[in-house]
Amino acid sequence: VQLQASGGGLVQTGDSLRLSCAASGGTVNRQNMGWFRQAPGKEREFVAAIRWTDDTYYADFVKGRFTISRDSVKNTVYLRMNTLVPQDTAVYYCALGSARNAGWSTPSQYNYWGRGTLVTVSS
């Protein structure tokens, strides 16, 4: 499975972006899909996940601002990000994990990763 993340860019505080994660060679349906981010000098951290059940989960720092969704027809997962702040600046990665995996919030629970897309939020 190959994942291609896109949609990053340079925005100002308060702006919105929608990241896309297109899958090829496999399906995003009935899988656990996650978004993580990594800021310079920091570890990769969990942002959001949509499980194979379509239940969604978010890190506390993005609740109410970010929304993860899945388009089965386009085989793509999205991350809608609203009210962006400079602390959201990072490379954002999408990941796919087997529905057999019990968890969704740590990188080790995902089997495939995209290359990342850079989001920069200026103050």
C-alpha positions as a Markdown table, in Angstrom:
| # | Residue | x | y | z |
|---|---|---|---|---|
| 1 | Val | 0.0 | 0.0 | 0.0 |
| 2 | Gln | 1.2 | 3.5 | -0.9 |
| 3 | Leu | -0.1 | 6.6 | 0.8 |
| 4 | Gln | 0.3 | 10.0 | -0.7 |
| 5 | Ala | -0.3 | 13.0 | 1.6 |
| 6 | Ser | -1.0 | 16.4 | 0.1 |
| 7 | Gly | -2.6 | 19.7 | 0.9 |
| 8 | Gly | 0.0 | 21.3 | 3.1 |
| 9 | Gly | 1.2 | 24.8 | 2.7 |
| 10 | Leu | 1.9 | 28.2 | 4.3 |
| 11 | Val | -1.1 | 29.8 | 6.0 |
| 12 | Gln | -1.7 | 32.5 | 8.6 |
| 13 | Thr | -3.1 | 32.1 | 12.1 |
| 14 | Gly | -6.8 | 31.4 | 12.0 |
| 15 | Asp | -6.8 | 30.0 | 8.5 |
| 16 | Ser | -7.9 | 26.5 | 7.4 |
| 17 | Leu | -6.4 | 23.7 | 5.4 |
| 18 | Arg | -7.6 | 20.3 | 4.2 |
| 19 | Leu | -5.0 | 17.6 | 3.9 |
| 20 | Ser | -5.6 | 14.6 | 1.7 |
| 21 | Cys | -4.2 | 11.1 | 1.9 |
| 22 | Ala | -4.7 | 9.0 | -1.2 |
| 23 | Ala | -4.1 | 5.3 | -1.1 |
| 24 | Ser | -3.0 | 3.1 | -3.9 |
| 25 | Gly | -2.4 | -0.6 | -4.0 |
| 26 | Gly | -4.8 | -1.1 | -1.2 |
| 27 | Thr | -8.0 | 0.3 | 0.4 |
| 28 | Val | -8.6 | 2.8 | 3.2 |
| 29 | Asn | -12.0 | 1.1 | 3.8 |
| 30 | Arg | -12.4 | -1.0 | 6.9 |
| 31 | Gln | -8.9 | 0.0 | 8.0 |
| 32 | Asn | -7.6 | 2.2 | 10.8 |
| 33 | Met | -6.4 | 5.5 | 9.3 |
| 34 | Gly | -4.4 | 8.0 | 11.3 |
| 35 | Trp | -2.8 | 11.4 | 11.0 |
| 36 | Phe | 0.3 | 12.2 | 12.9 |
| 37 | Arg | 2.6 | 15.2 | 12.9 |
| 38 | Gln | 6.2 | 16.0 | 13.7 |
| 39 | Ala | 7.5 | 19.4 | 14.4 |
| 40 | Pro | 11.2 | 20.2 | 14.2 |
| 41 | Gly | 13.1 | 18.7 | 17.1 |
| 42 | Lys | 10.1 | 16.9 | 18.4 |
| 43 | Glu | 8.8 | 13.4 | 18.3 |
| 44 | Arg | 6.0 | 12.3 | 16.0 |
| 45 | Glu | 2.7 | 12.8 | 17.7 |
| 46 | Phe | -0.9 | 11.5 | 17.2 |
| 47 | Val | -3.3 | 14.0 | 15.7 |
| 48 | Ala | -6.5 | 12.1 | 14.7 |
| 49 | Ala | -7.7 | 8.6 | 13.7 |
| 50 | Ile | -10.7 | 7.0 | 12.0 |
| 51 | Arg | -11.0 | 3.4 | 12.9 |
| 52 | Trp | -12.4 | 0.6 | 10.7 |
| 53 | Thr | -15.7 | 1.1 | 12.5 |
| 54 | Asp | -15.7 | 4.8 | 11.4 |
| 55 | Asp | -15.3 | 5.9 | 15.0 |
| 56 | Thr | -13.0 | 9.0 | 15.2 |
| 57 | Tyr | -10.5 | 10.0 | 17.8 |
| 58 | Tyr | -8.5 | 13.2 | 18.3 |
| 59 | Ala | -5.7 | 14.5 | 20.3 |
| 60 | Asp | -6.8 | 16.9 | 22.9 |
| 61 | Phe | -5.0 | 19.8 | 21.3 |
| 62 | Val | -7.0 | 19.5 | 18.1 |
| 63 | Lys | -10.5 | 18.7 | 19.4 |
| 64 | Gly | -13.1 | 21.0 | 17.9 |
| 65 | Arg | -10.7 | 22.3 | 15.3 |
| 66 | Phe | -9.7 | 19.3 | 13.2 |
| 67 | Thr | -11.9 | 16.7 | 11.5 |
| 68 | Ile | -10.9 | 13.4 | 10.0 |
| 69 | Ser | -13.0 | 11.8 | 7.4 |
| 70 | Arg | -12.9 | 9.0 | 4.8 |
| 71 | Asp | -14.1 | 8.9 | 1.2 |
| 72 | Ser | -14.5 | 5.2 | 0.2 |
| 73 | Val | -15.1 | 6.0 | -3.4 |
| 74 | Lys | -12.0 | 8.1 | -3.8 |
| 75 | Asn | -10.0 | 5.8 | -1.5 |
| 76 | Thr | -8.8 | 8.9 | 0.4 |
| 77 | Val | -8.7 | 10.1 | 3.9 |
| 78 | Tyr | -8.9 | 13.8 | 4.8 |
| 79 | Leu | -7.9 | 16.0 | 7.7 |
| 80 | Arg | -9.8 | 19.3 | 7.8 |
| 81 | Met | -7.9 | 21.7 | 10.0 |
| 82 | Asn | -9.6 | 24.9 | 11.1 |
| 83 | Thr | -8.4 | 27.8 | 13.3 |
| 84 | Leu | -4.8 | 27.0 | 12.7 |
| 85 | Val | -2.2 | 28.3 | 15.1 |
| 86 | Pro | 1.6 | 28.5 | 14.9 |
| 87 | Gln | 1.9 | 25.5 | 17.2 |
| 88 | Asp | 0.3 | 23.4 | 14.4 |
| 89 | Thr | 3.4 | 23.9 | 12.3 |
| 90 | Ala | 4.7 | 20.4 | 11.4 |
| 91 | Val | 5.1 | 17.8 | 8.8 |
| 92 | Tyr | 1.8 | 15.9 | 8.8 |
| 93 | Tyr | 1.8 | 12.1 | 8.0 |
| 94 | Cys | -1.0 | 9.8 | 7.2 |
| 95 | Ala | -0.8 | 6.2 | 8.1 |
| 96 | Leu | -2.8 | 3.0 | 7.6 |
| 97 | Gly | -3.2 | 0.3 | 10.2 |
| 98 | Ser | -4.9 | -3.1 | 10.1 |
| 99 | Ala | -8.3 | -3.3 | 11.6 |
| 100 | Arg | -6.8 | -6.1 | 13.7 |
| 101 | Asn | -4.7 | -3.5 | 15.6 |
| 102 | Ala | -6.4 | -2.7 | 18.9 |
| 103 | Gly | -5.0 | 0.8 | 19.2 |
| 104 | Trp | -4.8 | 3.9 | 17.0 |
| 105 | Ser | -2.8 | 6.6 | 18.8 |
| 106 | Thr | 0.8 | 5.4 | 18.5 |
| 107 | Pro | 2.9 | 5.1 | 15.4 |
| 108 | Ser | 3.7 | 1.4 | 16.1 |
| 109 | Gln | 0.0 | 0.6 | 15.5 |
| 110 | Tyr | 0.2 | 1.5 | 11.9 |
| 111 | Asn | 1.7 | -0.5 | 9.1 |
| 112 | Tyr | 2.0 | 1.9 | 6.2 |
| 113 | Trp | 3.0 | 5.6 | 6.1 |
| 114 | Gly | 2.9 | 8.4 | 3.6 |
| 115 | Arg | 5.8 | 10.7 | 3.0 |
| 116 | Gly | 4.3 | 13.7 | 4.8 |
| 117 | Thr | 3.1 | 17.2 | 3.9 |
| 118 | Leu | 4.4 | 20.3 | 5.5 |
| 119 | Val | 2.1 | 22.7 | 7.2 |
| 120 | Thr | 3.4 | 26.1 | 8.2 |
| 121 | Val | 1.3 | 28.5 | 10.2 |
| 122 | Ser | 2.6 | 32.0 | 10.5 |
| 123 | Ser | 1.7 | 34.4 | 13.3 |
